[in-house]
Amino acid sequence: MKNKNEMKLIFPSNPENERLARIAVSAFISELGPTIAEIAEIKTAVSEAVTNCIVHAYREKPGMITLTVKATSSKVHIRITDRGCGIDDVKRAMEPLYTSRPEEERAGLGFAVMESFTDRMTVKSAPKKGTTVTLIKNICC
Amino acid sequence: MLNLTEPIIIEAENDTVEVFLSGDIDHKNAAGLRNDIDYAVERHKPKVLNLNFAKVEFMDSSGIGLIMGRYKKLSALGGRLVLTETSGTIKKVMKIAGIEKLAEII
């Protein structure tokens, strides 16, 4: 399917950029005519992915996050990439309520929320190299 | 500097502390909210902590961490947690977390 529009955003792993990322994505996809619920779900999924980069990939240290969004007439493809520590065991990291940072009141639900609020999620990670999360959401219009 | 998070309002009456949350509850804001709520809980030692979500515009799983942490704190004090005026995607996030097992959701 031919790409209708695309966007690339590169930003540092500052917590204030969690909001920037989800607002930028919601503004970008608004042209597709999504429902309010679809926008809210995409914003939440993006916020989870970016927070994972800040909290887990870079462990609150400086690093860069790349967000790319491609929109076709009925689908949104979102990719969030970091060059942080990577995930040793992706399967375990995706288990609901698993967190490597329980002392900081992390719920361990980031991937569960991303999975629930999108139609497809893939996670590719290499230890010490980084992680790429791809989220695909169908827009029902 | 523009402050995008509105301050929370905390009211204490008898054995209840009610917290009116607002704005965005994400990783950036959760720590500040946690400190404000815990200060009120430690001061009043309520039997009921009521978190009101009517003016919350956004919440991701960082908010779930905040709720779970307050549940543990209240349980240790012999109190209970009540969540009110939840709706839409925020309610869905709570459902994914199974929060209804920890707190009464009204």
Interface residues (C-beta under 8 A of the other chain):
Chain A: P15 E16 E18 R19 R22 I36 A37 A40 E41 K43 T44 S47 E48 T51 I54 V55 P96 E104 E105 R106 A107 L109 G110 A112 V113 S116 F117
Chain B: L4 D24 D26 H27 K28 A30 R34 F58 M59 D60 S61 S62 I64 G65 L66 M68 G69 G88 T89 K92 V93 I96 A97
